[in-house]
Amino acid sequence: MIRRLLTFLIGLILVVVIAAIIIPFLIPESVYRDRAQIAASENLGREVTLAGDVRLSLLPNVQIQAHNVSIANEDGFGDVPFAEMAEMRVGVQLWPLLSRTVVIEEFILIDPVIRLEQRGNRNNWSFGPDDGTAAQAPADAGFVRRPGALPFEASLGDIRIENGFISFADGTQTREIEGLDLDIHMPGLDDPLDITGALTADGENMTLDLHLGSVRGFFEGEQVAARLDLGGNLIDLGFDGNILEGEDVRYSGRLSSDIPSIRALAAFAGAPLPPGAGLENFELSGNLSGGMNAFTLDASNAGQNDHIRLDDISGTGRFSVSLAGARPAIGGTLNLPRLDVTPYMPAVPETETPSGDVPAWSTERIDVSALGLVDADLDLTVGELTVQDIEISDAALDVELVNSRLEANLTRISLYEGSGRARFVANGRTATPSFSLFADLQSIAALPLLEAAAGFDRLSGTGRLTIDLLTSGHSQAELMNGLGGTGGFAFTDGAIRGVNLAQAIRGIESALTNRRLPDGFGEQEETDFSALEGTFTVANGIATNNDLIMLSPLVRVDGAGTVGIGGQALDYRLRPRAVASIEGQGGERDLQGVVVPILISGTFNNPRVGIDWDVVGRALLQGAIQGAISGEDPENAIRNVLGNALGLGGTQPASDETNPEGEPAEEDVDPAERLLRDLFGRGSSQQDDEEEGTATGDGGR
């Protein structure tokens, strides 16, 4: 009985084996081609066409080989197939299927072409039977790693894609991947998975090398080893670590990255950055940990070669990145030996101007869109901070960027022999961007600061400077014309270059005669001061000062006027007054002396300096009136006032010395008298003739 049963089973097996070998040859190709097309079409919800040869074998493995395979496009996306391939080969071991083990010996796609397209909220890559309803995923749907997630066995043999082509279009852009070669190898679910590949995306060559310690361990929430290497001209990235235990995908390991150009990578990704000089090379090396929506990079251990480098900025630190919001959010601390923020400030278009001149404010639009790329909250410690030409050392900087509004607080700075604090705000949230600057600087060396900040090299000294300014606009010209705020300064022990006020006052005699600027003005001249202070207000781009005071051993100076920052215009009046001695320096402002007003007008590139002759004339007339009221000869009164005030000397007795012609020596002529003669248009010969005539007339009478 048993013998007969065994004989029957062996015979049945032989029949099945022989049938599996013979049936594919007995059944017409069109039959299983049609059956395969119908089954595939029903499952995908698209028409599947096997236009070329189709071969089927059942033993020793189930193998299907088809040529010229195509999958129709979604309705409304045109007649071009969604996918095409020159050849498809699929081989599955038959006997392991009986024990719920899938052993794929080969899955090969030759020259596949896949066309992805999106139109509005519809796309052509969502498959499934079209029953008129759209399946809605539950709100809490997501990938969860849990034990028992893979209750079967599987093995991947020869899994390849050769010379693949993938395109994507959404109506605004078209992206293409060509030359896609992909090899996948996995002996079993408990064995490592290795994927290697290469492709060309929009003209950029890339390579991929992925290693996962265990596929089953990954899906079932175990800790598994992971390694990833991406290579190419755009990025060179490497990660070596572990996928951590747990339901969510979390990782930890060593990361290194080298991006030759962030701008090129952003442009490749379809999000080009605004024009600028920075944001090129980026390198980092450190410990990476995190999940799918957030990660942390710790690059604070220089002993492990940890570093962060952006362009010419390098340092160490620790920061985190969150991808859960509308924009990436970055937070952390950085320690930078040097930081130059100039390349990352909004670019101001250059205007043509002669060498050495102040260029006209540009009217071209300033792009502040870069403020909306990320949110950030960073604490920086910077050894040397550079903002355009301003150099700062030992800076503690808090940077907060939220929804296109940047606020940078310099809580501690050292610069130009002094210290202080500052705050800068750039707000791109509104239709018209706005900017503000506050600074409180103490014990500052004025010359290097003003030269670096504004190219002004005519004031030296040490003191305090405060400014609080606000403006808005789309261009440099709008910003300068809309400037408003307040400020103040107080400098000591310095000098003003370009004028010697004491010499200028002493030269007023010749100036009154020829109506020219007296000596004392020039690049080599300067006026020392013991104190220089004042306050100013700014409105609509015009700075107004009404309380300038300068104390000097030889002169005292008051000043008032305006500086048109927006219009680059000057309208300022200095009122220097000579003092008889250095006594009282730093004391009362109303010191003895005649005021000689100096007018500064014109433009930044063409300033004009002159004396207000009308004011001088009124002062002389006032002196004459006062002399008349007091009974003193007007000319003598003016002579004495001007002589004493200007250091020219008062009326002096005539000298007995004469020149060879019998006239008094020039140096013995009273300077104040010469000044009055020239002022009233009376030369010495004319005066002598009048005196002679008067004497003659009187005698005849």
DAJOLIN-V653438 format. One record per helix or strand. SS is the DSSP state (h for helix, s for strand). FROM is the first residue (numbers start at 1). TO is the last residue. Records with the same first field share a line. If there is no record, write none. Layout:
BEGIN
SS->FROM-TO + FROM-TO
END
This chain:
BEGIN
h->2-26 + 29-44 + 95-99 + 215-219 + 262-268 + 302-304 + 342-344 + 369-372 + 446-454 + 476-481 + 501-506 + 508-514 + 613-629 + 634-646 + 666-668 + 671-679 + 684-700
s->48-50 + 54-57 + 61-71 + 83-93 + 101-110 + 113-119 + 122-123 + 153-169 + 174-186 + 193-201 + 204-212 + 224-232 + 236-243 + 251-259 + 282-290 + 294-299 + 307-310 + 313-322 + 328-340 + 365-365 + 374-387 + 390-402 + 405-415 + 418-427 + 434-445 + 459-472 + 475-475 + 484-499 + 521-539 + 542-551 + 555-564 + 569-578 + 595-603 + 607-611 + 658-658 + 664-664
END
